[in-house]
Amino acid sequence: MSNIKAPIVDTERCRRRSTAESSDTQWDHDPRVYRRTSQCDRLCVDIGSHVAETPSPDVSHQYTPKCLSAHKGSTPCHYGEEVWQDGSSLRTTIRAENEVEANKLANNYRFGFRKWKSHVTERPIEDRSDIVRELYSELNFVRPQGSLITCGNMAYLILFGWWISLAYLLVSVLMFLTIIGVPYGKLCWKLSCYFLWPFGKSILKPRSLVRRCCVKFPHCEAIPEESDSKEVKESTPLLMPPSVPIEVPPQRTRYWCRVSTYVWLLLGYPLLGLIHGLACFLSWILVFTIPVAKMNARTLAIILLMPPEDVHIHRLKKPQGCESQVLLCCYHAFNWYYYKYTLDGINVFAVNLLPLVITTLVVGYVDTENQFVSSEAKFAAAVSSIIPLSYYIGMGIASISAQSNFAVGAVVNATFGSITEMTFYITALLRGHKAGTKCYEEIVKAALTGTLLGCILFIPGISMIIGGFKHREQRFNSRSAGVSSALLFISVGGVFAPTLFSKAYGSLVCAGCSSSPANTSGPFTCMDCHYDMSGSYEPLYLRHIEPLVYTISVLLPSAYLIGLIFTLKTHSHIYDIQVSDGHDHHQGQCPPEGASGGHGTVVHWSRLRALSVLIMATLLMAACADLTTEHIKPILDHSAISQYFIGVTVLAMVPEIPEIFNGIQFALQNNISLSLEVGNCIAVQVCMIQIPLLILFNTFYDVGFVLLFSDLHLWASIFSVIVVNYIFMDGKSDYFQGTALVVVYLILLALYFFAPSPRAC
């Protein structure tokens, strides 16, 4: 690997500032985030004075944890990669909060390792930006409110507000009709008005413990979180374990003695539970409306289980005092930044698409006769299911590599890095061999070429465009890009060498030839002439082309191995990577707990869990690939679009969607080098690993795969490599260069769109 160094931080000078020296603002953000900095916490919560540094274990590179400012108002740290010019080379500084993240970021620069943007360890919420903190906050804090008339809030009124409010109104009428449930009828009427437009309003509850706290600490602006949780348990007996001793006010002992409570739990609560459950599901699936899901879940779990007289709704103009606790307060129903939201390190989109995978497999293998779902719908669902499975495979590879040494990481990346594409290619070849048609083989070749073109042109191009809008000009290491470019030339030349050989020595076959009846000795007119590249001309294929294919299938992986040795061992100085804490060493800053040397670092997925996810995702990927190849035949037979176009676009680029987003995110962080390496790494693996593996598979189980491509695949690939190498020459990028790459890619797609279908199809 690269030359990795790290400065040593003198932690003896690093001490947490006393909370008495920090100043609080009147408006508190999320109490869960800032609970250690509020005035009430200074009086009610005992906080340790400092955290000592834990010695770092012996690892291949030395990691130094960052330092955090302990007082409120300090700017949160931002981690990532920073690239700057140093003479004739570019130096890359990696800033990470723990050793595992440092390993993951360093692996991104290693040749042959999968590039991964998301974190593989938990990040302290204090480290995140204010925007991200708001994503993970509970809707129980008061803050300065801006304009409440927004497009997202109006969308809530149309999509959710009116029918939730109507449901409360109907339940309110039902409770009034029971007479004994009148208190809950009044509560439902108030909540009906609240859920029609909940923005800028808050649901509060009074409590005696707050008053006791205010007597002891009259200037307290926020209530300790420990007290809050206790009060919630006091007011929600259903949610409290019976063995926990709590201080219950005398009037609360009559809550379960009321007949109205049981009338409410039998008639009103189940109906509203269905309504809130449906609203929570729909708003969660839409992702950007997750605040609505949180609001419904909090209402169902806390507010509806409270005594009705304890629920008060007010329009807040200023922070509440110690007389009441905020249970629910929402300002916006829509937030674009929820695309960053993760659960246990898994992006919310991947979480939401996981049920699609299960549904696709169940419907695909149960409804074999297509009685309930058409073949086209099953094909679309199976292809879409590949997207989350590709994400889980990438997350598993990154997690194992970050927690293991270089050898294990290299093996995992080599074995599982191409598993997504290989499962589809092999299942398609097996199905084509079983059906006795060469059409599936042509689809596989189109998908291989489409992956190559997309990774060479589209991923770098779209990353340059989006990154160029944010950064005027971006620089990358031209030497490391030159290594990838050289490997691209070698790999593309090797893959298409048998095709060029067959054109030089193959037979020209013509069909539909005829001569004029008036002139039988004149020239023939032929409608379809092409070189026979199907292997039917046995002398040429068996004696010359087949040995050439086997030779290339050995040379290409050898070149890949040489590239690994060159970039990771003998010439690792090309990348010049340095691990840094990314923070100036100021007084009043200290490392967070558990951030040093991996001690106390909480990884999202352990190695055992990541390996289990990899195996399970691989099996599910194989099943989805089987359904894709099973239901693609009707589309190929009845589609007016060229089969080439379907293979080059849908089958080639859908599995690479997670990589596209990784490249875009790297570019937005001004790290265009990794954006380019994302595409180059996949393109090199297609030529140097995936195609030799297909040839090896065909050797042991003959499915008729011949490494001979059509003219369109040949010249499109060669032209793409030439264009991208010309773009990468100066080590700079902007949105204009990205636009050029994307335009070239779209031109090639237009060629495939209007091209006639393969003869085998």
C-alpha positions in Angstrom: 0.0 0.0 0.0 0.9 3.6 -0.1 3.3 5.3 2.2 1.1 6.0 5.3 2.2 8.2 8.2 0.5 9.8 11.1 1.3 12.7 13.4 1.2 12.0 17.2 -1.1 14.1 19.3 0.0 14.9 22.8 -3.1 14.0 24.7 -1.7 15.1 28.0 -2.4 18.7 26.9 -5.9 17.7 25.6 -8.5 18.2 28.3 -12.2 18.7 28.1 -13.3 22.3 28.9 -15.4 22.7 32.0 -19.1 23.0 31.1 -19.2 26.1 33.3 -17.1 27.9 30.7 -19.3 27.1 27.8 -22.2 29.5 27.0 -25.7 28.2 26.1 -28.0 29.8 23.7 -31.6 30.3 24.7 -32.9 28.0 21.9 -31.8 24.4 22.4 -31.6 22.1 19.5 -32.2 18.4 20.0 -31.8 17.6 23.6 -30.5 14.2 22.6 -27.6 15.8 20.8 -26.8 18.6 23.2 -27.8 17.1 26.4 -24.3 17.5 27.9 -24.2 21.2 27.3 -27.5 22.5 28.7 -27.6 24.4 31.9 -29.8 21.8 33.5 -27.3 19.0 32.6 -24.6 21.0 34.4 -26.6 20.7 37.6 -28.2 17.3 37.2 -25.8 15.1 35.2 -22.3 14.1 36.3 -19.9 14.3 33.4 -16.3 13.0 33.4 -13.6 15.6 33.2 -11.6 14.0 30.5 -10.9 10.9 28.5 -7.4 9.4 28.3 -6.0 8.1 25.2 -5.8 4.4 24.7 -2.6 3.1 23.2 -2.9 2.1 19.5 -2.3 -1.6 18.6 0.4 -2.6 16.3 -1.0 -2.1 12.8 0.3 -1.6 9.3 -0.1 2.2 9.6 -0.3 4.5 12.6 -3.6 6.2 13.2 -4.1 9.3 15.3 -7.6 10.1 16.5 -9.1 13.5 16.0 -9.7 16.0 18.8 -13.1 17.4 19.6 -14.1 20.5 21.3 -16.3 19.6 24.2 -18.3 22.8 24.5 -21.4 23.6 22.7 -21.1 25.8 19.6 -17.9 24.3 18.4 -17.8 23.5 14.7 -18.2 19.7 14.1 -15.4 17.9 12.5 -15.7 16.7 8.9 -13.8 13.7 7.8 -12.8 12.5 4.4 -10.0 13.0 2.0 -8.2 16.2 1.0 -6.0 16.5 -2.0 -3.5 19.2 -2.6 -0.6 20.0 -5.0 2.9 19.3 -3.8 5.4 19.9 -6.5 4.9 17.5 -9.3 2.8 15.0 -7.3 -0.5 15.1 -5.4 -0.5 14.2 -1.8 -3.7 12.7 -0.3 -4.5 13.2 3.4 -7.0 10.9 5.0 -8.8 12.2 8.0 -10.7 9.6 10.0 -12.2 9.3 13.4 -10.9 5.8 14.2 -8.6 3.1 12.9 -11.3 1.1 11.1 -12.4 4.1 9.1 -8.8 4.9 8.3 -8.3 1.4 6.9 -11.5 1.8 4.8 -10.4 5.1 3.4 -6.9 3.8 2.7 -8.5 0.8 0.9 -10.3 3.2 -1.4 -6.9 4.2 -2.9 -5.7 0.7 -3.3 -5.8 -0.8 -6.8 -8.2 -3.7 -7.0 -10.2 -2.7 -3.9 -13.8 -1.7 -4.2 -14.4 2.1 -3.5 -16.9 2.7 -0.8 -18.2 6.0 0.5 -20.4 5.1 3.5 -19.0 4.7 7.0 -18.5 1.2 8.4 -18.4 2.4 12.0 -20.8 4.4 14.1 -20.1 8.2 14.2 -20.7 10.3 17.3 -23.7 12.5 16.7 -21.7 15.4 18.1 -19.4 15.0 15.1 -22.1 15.5 12.5 -23.3 18.7 10.8 -26.4 20.4 12.0 -28.3 19.2 9.0 -27.5 15.5 9.7 -28.1 16.0 13.4 -31.6 17.1 12.6 -32.2 13.9 10.6 -31.6 11.7 13.7 -33.3 13.9 16.2 -36.6 13.0 17.9 -39.5 15.4 17.2 -39.6 16.6 20.8 -37.5 19.8 20.9 -38.3 23.4 20.3 -36.2 25.6 18.0 -36.6 28.9 16.1 -39.1 28.4 13.4 -38.9 29.8 9.9 -41.6 29.8 7.3 -44.1 27.0 7.8 -45.8 27.5 4.4 -43.5 25.2 2.3 -44.1 22.9 -0.6 -43.3 19.9 1.6 -45.8 20.9 4.3 -48.5 21.5 1.6 -47.7 18.1 0.2 -48.3 16.6 3.7 -51.7 18.3 3.8 -52.6 16.6 0.5 -51.0 13.2 1.0 -51.5 12.6 4.8 -53.1 15.5 6.7 -56.7 15.4 5.6 -57.4 11.7 6.0 -55.5 11.4 9.3 -57.5 14.3 10.6 -60.7 12.7 9.2 -59.9 9.5 11.0 -59.5 11.3 14.3 -62.8 13.1 13.7 -64.7 9.8 13.2 -63.1 8.2 16.3 -64.0 11.4 18.2 -67.6 10.9 17.2 -67.4 7.3 18.2 -66.0 8.1 21.7 -68.7 10.8 22.2 -71.4 8.2 21.4 -70.1 5.9 24.1 -70.7 8.7 26.7 -68.1 7.2 29.0 -65.3 7.9 26.5 -66.0 11.6 26.3 -62.6 12.6 27.6 -61.0 10.6 24.7 -63.5 12.2 22.3 -62.2 15.6 23.3 -58.6 14.4 22.9 -59.4 13.0 19.4 -61.0 16.4 18.4 -57.9 18.2 19.5 -55.6 15.8 17.7 -57.8 16.0 14.6 -57.1 19.7 14.4 -53.5 19.1 15.2 -52.8 16.5 12.5 -54.5 18.6 9.8 -51.7 21.1 10.1 -49.2 20.1 12.9 -46.4 22.5 11.9 -45.4 25.1 14.5 -47.6 23.4 17.2 -46.4 21.2 20.1 -48.0 18.6 22.2 -47.0 19.1 25.8 -47.6 17.4 29.2 -47.2 18.8 32.7 -45.3 16.9 35.3 -44.5 17.2 38.9 -40.8 16.2 38.6 -40.2 19.3 36.4 -41.6 21.5 39.0 -39.4 19.9 41.6 -36.4 20.5 39.3 -37.4 24.1 38.8 -37.6 24.7 42.6 -34.1 23.3 43.0 -32.7 24.9 39.8 -34.9 27.9 38.9 -32.8 29.0 36.0 -32.8 25.7 34.2 -33.8 26.0 30.5 -33.8 22.3 29.6 -34.7 19.2 31.4 -32.2 16.3 31.7 -32.9 13.5 29.4 -32.9 11.0 32.2 -35.7 12.8 33.9 -37.6 13.0 30.6 -37.5 9.3 30.0 -38.6 8.6 33.5 -41.6 10.9 33.1 -42.6 9.2 29.9 -42.6 5.9 31.7 -44.7 7.3 34.5 -47.4 8.6 32.1 -47.4 5.5 29.8 -48.0 2.4 31.9 -48.3 0.2 28.8 -44.7 0.9 27.8 -43.2 0.4 31.2 -41.8 -2.9 32.5 -43.7 -3.8 35.7 -40.6 -4.6 37.6 -39.1 -1.1 37.4 -39.7 0.9 40.6 -40.9 4.5 39.8 -42.3 7.4 41.7 -46.0 7.6 40.7 -48.1 10.5 41.7 -51.2 9.5 43.6 -53.7 10.7 40.9 -52.0 8.4 38.3 -53.0 5.2 40.3 -56.6 5.7 39.1 -55.7 5.6 35.4 -56.2 1.8 35.1 -59.3 2.0 37.3 -61.2 4.0 34.7 -63.7 2.3 32.5 -63.0 4.9 29.8 -59.5 3.6 29.5 -60.6 0.2 28.5 -63.3 1.6 26.2 -60.6 3.6 24.5 -58.2 0.7 24.2 -60.9 -1.5 22.7 -62.6 1.0 20.3 -60.5 4.0 19.6 -56.8 3.0 19.9 -56.9 0.0 17.4 -58.5 2.1 14.7 -56.1 4.9 15.1 -53.3 2.4 15.3 -54.2 1.2 11.8 -54.3 4.8 10.5 -51.0 5.7 12.1 -49.4 2.5 10.9 -50.4 3.1 7.3 -49.2 6.7 7.4 -46.0 5.6 9.0 -45.4 3.0 6.3 -46.2 5.3 3.4 -44.1 8.2 4.7 -41.2 5.9 5.5 -41.2 4.4 2.0 -41.1 7.9 0.5 -37.9 8.5 2.5 -38.0 12.3 2.3 -41.1 12.3 4.4 -39.5 10.4 7.3 -40.4 13.2 9.7 -44.1 12.3 9.1 -43.2 8.7 10.0 -41.5 9.7 13.2 -44.5 11.9 14.1 -47.0 9.1 13.6 -44.8 6.5 15.5 -44.3 8.8 18.4 -48.0 9.6 18.6 -48.9 5.9 18.5 -46.3 4.8 21.1 -46.6 7.7 23.6 -49.3 10.2 23.2 -52.3 7.9 22.6 -51.3 5.8 25.7 -51.4 8.8 28.0 -54.3 10.1 30.2 -56.3 12.5 28.0 -56.1 15.3 30.6 -52.3 15.3 30.4 -52.2 16.0 26.6 -52.1 19.8 25.8 -51.6 21.3 22.4 -50.2 24.8 22.0 -48.7 27.0 19.3 -45.2 27.8 20.4 -43.7 31.2 20.0 -40.8 30.7 22.5 -39.2 27.9 24.4 -41.3 26.3 27.1 -40.3 26.6 30.7 -39.9 23.9 33.2 -43.7 23.5 33.8 -44.2 21.1 30.8 -42.4 18.6 28.7 -42.5 18.7 24.9 -43.7 15.4 23.5 -44.1 16.2 19.9 -43.1 19.2 17.9 -42.8 19.2 14.1 -41.9 22.1 11.8 -41.3 20.4 8.4 -42.7 17.3 6.8 -40.2 17.1 4.0 -36.4 17.1 4.1 -34.2 16.4 1.0 -31.3 15.3 3.2 -32.9 12.1 4.3 -31.1 10.4 1.4 -28.2 10.3 3.9 -30.3 8.6 6.6 -28.9 5.2 7.7 -30.1 2.4 10.0 -27.2 0.4 11.5 -25.0 1.8 8.7 -27.4 0.8 5.9 -28.7 3.5 3.7 -32.5 4.0 4.0 -33.1 3.3 0.3 -31.4 -0.1 0.6 -33.5 -0.9 3.7 -36.7 0.1 1.9 -35.9 -2.0 -1.2 -35.2 -5.2 0.8 -38.9 -6.1 1.0 -39.0 -5.8 -2.8 -36.3 -8.6 -3.0 -38.4 -10.9 -0.8 -41.6 -10.2 -2.7 -40.0 -10.7 -6.1 -38.6 -14.1 -5.1 -41.8 -15.3 -3.6 -44.0 -14.1 -6.5 -41.4 -15.3 -9.1 -41.1 -18.8 -7.8 -44.8 -19.3 -6.7 -46.6 -17.8 -9.7 -44.7 -19.9 -12.3 -47.5 -19.7 -14.8 -47.7 -15.9 -14.8 -51.4 -16.0 -13.7 -51.2 -13.1 -11.3 -48.2 -11.1 -12.5 -46.9 -10.8 -16.0 -43.5 -11.8 -17.2 -42.6 -8.2 -17.9 -43.4 -7.1 -14.3 -41.4 -10.0 -12.9 -38.4 -9.0 -15.1 -38.6 -5.4 -13.9 -38.9 -6.4 -10.2 -36.0 -8.9 -10.5 -33.7 -6.3 -12.1 -34.7 -3.7 -9.5 -33.9 -6.2 -6.7 -30.3 -6.4 -7.9 -29.8 -2.8 -6.7 -30.1 -3.3 -2.9 -28.3 -6.6 -3.1 -25.4 -4.9 -4.9 -25.3 -2.4 -2.0 -25.2 -5.1 0.7 -22.4 -6.9 -1.1 -20.4 -3.6 -1.4 -21.1 -2.9 2.3 -20.0 -6.3 3.3 -16.8 -6.1 1.2 -15.9 -2.7 2.7 -16.6 -3.9 6.3 -14.4 -7.0 6.0 -11.6 -5.2 4.3 -11.5 -2.4 6.8 -11.3 -4.8 9.7 -8.8 -7.2 8.1 -5.2 -7.1 6.8 -4.3 -6.5 3.2 -4.2 -10.1 2.1 -7.7 -10.9 3.4 -9.1 -7.7 1.9 -7.5 -8.5 -1.5 -9.0 -12.0 -1.5 -12.5 -10.7 -0.5 -12.4 -8.0 -3.2 -11.2 -10.5 -5.8 -13.9 -13.1 -5.0 -16.9 -11.0 -4.2 -16.1 -7.8 -6.1 -17.5 -9.2 -9.4 -20.1 -11.6 -7.9 -23.0 -9.3 -8.9 -22.3 -9.5 -12.6 -20.9 -13.0 -12.7 -24.2 -14.5 -11.3 -26.2 -12.9 -14.1 -23.7 -13.9 -16.8 -23.5 -17.5 -15.7 -27.2 -18.0 -15.2 -27.9 -16.4 -18.7 -25.4 -18.7 -20.4 -26.8 -21.7 -18.7 -30.3 -20.8 -19.7 -29.3 -20.1 -23.3 -27.4 -23.5 -23.4 -30.5 -25.3 -22.1 -32.7 -23.5 -24.6 -30.3 -24.2 -27.5 -30.1 -20.5 -28.5 -27.2 -18.1 -28.9 -29.3 -15.1 -28.1 -28.5 -15.2 -24.4 -24.8 -15.3 -25.3 -25.2 -12.1 -27.3 -27.1 -10.5 -24.4 -24.2 -11.4 -22.1 -21.7 -9.9 -24.5 -23.8 -6.7 -24.8 -24.0 -6.5 -21.0 -20.2 -6.9 -20.7 -19.7 -4.1 -23.3 -22.3 -1.9 -21.7 -20.6 -2.2 -18.3 -17.3 -1.4 -19.9 -18.7 1.7 -21.6 -20.7 2.9 -18.6 -17.7 2.6 -16.3 -15.3 4.3 -18.7 -17.6 7.1 -19.9 -20.7 7.6 -17.8 -19.5 7.2 -14.2 -16.5 9.6 -14.6 -18.6 11.9 -16.8 -21.6 12.3 -14.5 -19.2 12.7 -11.5 -17.3 15.5 -13.3 -20.5 17.3 -14.2 -22.0 17.2 -10.7 -18.7 17.8 -9.0 -17.9 20.6 -11.4 -21.1 22.5 -10.5 -19.9 22.7 -6.9 -16.1 23.0 -7.5 -14.9 25.1 -10.4 -12.0 22.9 -11.2 -10.9 19.6 -9.7 -7.5 18.0 -9.7 -6.5 14.4 -9.6 -3.3 12.4 -9.5 -2.4 12.0 -13.2 0.2 9.3 -12.5 -2.2 7.0 -10.7 -4.8 7.7 -13.4 -2.1 6.8 -16.0 -1.7 3.4 -14.4 -5.4 2.7 -14.7 -5.4 4.0 -18.3 -2.5 1.7 -19.2 -4.4 -1.3 -17.7 -7.5 -0.3 -19.6 -5.5 -0.3 -22.9 -4.1 -3.7 -22.1 -7.4 -5.2 -21.0 -9.4 -3.9 -23.9 -6.8 -4.9 -26.4 -6.6 -8.4 -24.9 -10.4 -8.9 -24.8 -10.9 -7.8 -28.4 -7.7 -9.4 -29.8 -9.6 -12.6 -30.9 -12.2 -10.5 -32.6 -9.6 -8.6 -34.6 -7.8 -11.9 -35.4 -11.1 -13.5 -36.7 -11.7 -10.4 -38.9 -8.2 -10.7 -40.4 -8.4 -14.4 -41.1 -12.1 -15.2 -41.0 -14.4 -16.0 -43.9 -16.8 -13.5 -45.4 -20.3 -15.0 -45.5 -23.0 -13.5 -47.6 -26.7 -14.2 -47.7 -29.5 -13.3 -50.0 -27.2 -13.0 -53.1 -28.8 -12.7 -56.5 -27.8 -11.7 -60.0 -29.8 -9.8 -62.7 -31.8 -12.2 -65.0 -30.8 -10.3 -68.0 -27.1 -10.5 -67.2 -26.2 -13.8 -65.5 -22.5 -13.2 -65.9 -22.7 -9.9 -64.1 -21.9 -9.2 -60.5 -24.0 -10.6 -57.6 -26.0 -8.4 -55.3 -25.9 -9.6 -51.7 -28.2 -8.3 -48.9 -26.3 -9.5 -45.9 -22.5 -10.0 -45.7 -20.6 -10.5 -42.5 -17.5 -12.3 -41.1 -18.3 -15.7 -39.7 -17.3 -15.3 -36.0 -19.5 -18.0 -34.5 -16.9 -20.7 -34.4 -18.6 -22.7 -37.1 -15.5 -22.6 -39.3 -13.7 -25.3 -37.3 -10.2 -25.2 -38.8 -9.7 -21.5 -38.0 -11.4 -21.6 -34.7 -10.0 -24.8 -33.2 -6.4 -24.3 -34.4 -6.0 -20.6 -34.0 -8.7 -18.6 -32.3 -9.4 -21.0 -29.4 -5.8 -21.2 -28.3 -5.5 -17.5 -28.6 -8.5 -17.1 -26.3 -7.0 -19.4 -23.6 -3.7 -17.5 -23.9 -5.4 -14.2 -23.3 -7.4 -15.6 -20.4 -4.1 -16.3 -18.7 -2.3 -13.1 -19.6 -5.0 -10.7 -18.5 -5.2 -11.9 -14.8 -1.4 -11.9 -14.8 -1.4 -8.3 -15.9 -3.9 -7.6 -13.1 -1.6 -9.2 -10.6 1.3 -7.2 -11.8 -0.8 -4.0 -11.5 -1.5 -5.0 -7.8 2.2 -5.4 -7.1 3.2 -2.2 -8.9 0.7 0.0 -7.2 0.6 -1.5 -3.7 4.2 -2.6 -3.2 7.0 -1.4 -5.5 5.5 2.0 -6.5 3.2 2.8 -3.6 4.7 6.3 -3.4 2.6 7.2 -6.5 -0.4 7.8 -4.3 1.4 9.4 -1.3 -1.3 8.8 1.2 -1.0 10.3 4.7 -3.3 9.5 7.6 -4.0 12.5 9.8 -6.4 13.5 12.5 -7.6 16.4 10.4 -7.7 18.8 13.4 -5.4 21.4 14.7 -4.0 20.7 18.2 -5.7 23.3 20.2 -6.2 23.3 23.9 -9.7 22.4 25.0 -9.9 19.6 22.5 -9.6 15.9 23.3 -10.2 12.6 21.6 -13.6 11.0 22.0 -14.2 7.9 24.0 -13.2 4.8 22.2 -11.8 6.5 19.1 -8.1 5.7 19.7 -6.6 2.7 18.1 -9.9 0.9 17.5 -10.6 0.5 21.2 -14.2 1.2 21.8 -14.9 1.7 18.1 -18.3 0.3 17.3 -18.5 -1.2 13.8 -21.8 -1.5 12.1 -21.1 -5.0 10.8 -18.6 -7.3 12.4 -16.5 -9.6 10.1 -18.7 -12.6 10.9 -21.9 -10.6 10.2 -20.5 -9.0 7.0 -19.5 -12.5 5.7 -22.9 -13.8 6.5 -24.5 -10.9 4.7 -22.2 -11.5 1.7 -23.1 -15.1 1.4 -26.9 -14.4 1.8 -26.8 -11.5 -0.6 -24.9 -13.7 -3.1 -27.6 -16.5 -2.9 -30.4 -13.9 -3.3 -28.5 -12.4 -6.2 -28.3 -15.7 -7.9 -32.0 -16.2 -7.5 -32.8 -12.8 -8.8 -30.5 -13.3 -11.8 -32.3 -16.6 -12.5 -35.7 -14.8 -12.5 -34.2 -12.1 -14.8 -33.0 -14.5 -17.4 -36.2 -16.5 -17.2 -38.5 -13.6 -17.9 -36.3 -11.7 -20.3 -37.2 -13.9 -23.2 -40.7 -12.4 -23.8 -39.2 -9.0 -23.8 -36.5 -10.0 -26.3 -39.1 -11.6 -28.6 -41.8 -8.9 -28.6 -39.8 -5.7 -27.9 -39.4 -3.2 -30.7 -36.1 -2.1 -29.2 -32.8 -3.7 -30.2 -31.7 -6.5 -27.9 -28.3 -4.9 -28.0 -29.7 -1.8 -26.3 -31.4 -3.8 -23.5 -28.2 -5.5 -22.7 -26.0 -2.4 -22.9 -28.3 -0.3 -20.7 -30.6 -2.2 -18.3 -28.6 -5.4 -17.7 -25.3 -3.6 -17.6 -25.9 -0.4 -15.6 -28.6 -1.4 -13.1 -26.1 -3.4 -10.9 -23.7 -0.5 -11.0 -26.2 2.1 -9.6 -24.6 2.0 -6.1 -21.2 2.6 -7.7 -22.6 5.6 -9.6 -23.8 7.2 -6.4 -20.4 6.5 -4.7 -18.6 8.3 -7.6 -21.0 11.3 -7.4 -20.5 11.6 -3.6 -16.7 11.5 -4.0 -16.9 14.2 -6.6 -19.1 16.4 -4.4 -16.4 16.2 -1.7 -13.8 17.4 -4.2 -12.2 14.0 -4.4 -12.5 13.4 -8.2 -9.6 10.9 -8.1 -11.8 8.3 -6.4 -14.7 9.1 -8.7 -12.5 8.2 -11.7 -11.1 5.2 -9.9 -14.6 3.8 -9.2 -15.3 3.4 -13.0 -11.8 2.4 -13.9 -11.6 -0.3 -11.2 -14.9 -1.9 -12.5 -13.8 -1.7 -16.1 -10.5 -3.3 -15.5 -12.2 -6.1 -13.4 -14.6 -6.7 -16.3 -11.8 -7.4 -18.7 -9.2 -8.9 -16.5 -11.3 -11.0 -14.0 -14.9 -11.5 -15.2 -14.2 -12.4 -18.8 -11.3 -14.9 -17.9 -13.7 -16.4 -15.3 -16.3 -16.9 -18.0 -13.8 -18.6 -20.3 -12.7 -20.8 -17.4 -16.3 -21.7 -16.6 -16.9 -22.5 -20.3 -13.9 -24.8 -20.3 -15.2 -27.0 -17.5 -18.9 -26.7 -18.5 -19.3 -25.9 -22.2 -22.2 -23.4 -22.6 -21.0 -22.2 -26.0 -19.4 -19.0 -24.9 -17.0 -17.7 -27.6 -14.9 -14.6 -27.0 -15.8 -13.0 -30.3 -17.7 -9.6 -30.3 -19.6 -7.8 -33.0 -18.2 -4.8 -34.8 -20.3 -2.4 -32.8 -18.9 -3.7 -29.5 -15.4 -3.6 -30.8 -15.2 -0.1 -32.1 -17.3 1.4 -29.4 -15.0 0.1 -26.7 -11.8 1.1 -28.5 -13.1 4.6 -29.2 -14.2 5.0 -25.5 -10.8 4.1 -24.2 -9.1 6.6 -26.5 -11.5 9.4 -25.5 -11.2 8.8 -21.8 -7.4 8.7 -21.9 -7.3 12.0 -23.8 -9.6 13.6 -21.2 -7.4 12.3 -18.3 -4.1 13.6 -19.7 -3.8 17.0 -17.9 -4.8 15.8 -14.4 -7.7 18.4 -14.2 -11.4 18.1 -14.6 -14.5 20.3 -14.9 -18.1 20.0 -15.9 -17.3 20.6 -19.6 -15.0 17.5 -19.8 -17.7 15.5 -18.0 -20.3 16.7 -20.4 -18.1 15.5 -23.3 -17.8 12.0 -21.8 -21.6 11.8 -21.2 -22.4 13.0 -24.7 -20.1 10.4 -26.2 -21.8 7.7 -24.1 -25.2 8.9 -25.2 -24.1 8.8 -28.9 -23.0 5.2 -28.4 -26.3 4.3 -26.8 -28.1 5.9 -29.8 -26.1 3.5 -32.0 -27.2 0.5 -30.0 -30.8 1.8 -29.9 -31.1 1.9 -33.7 -28.9 -1.1 -34.4 -30.6 -4.2 -35.7 -31.0 -7.1 -33.3 -28.3 -9.8 -33.2 -28.8 -12.6 -35.7 -29.1 -15.2 -33.0 -32.1 -13.4 -31.5 
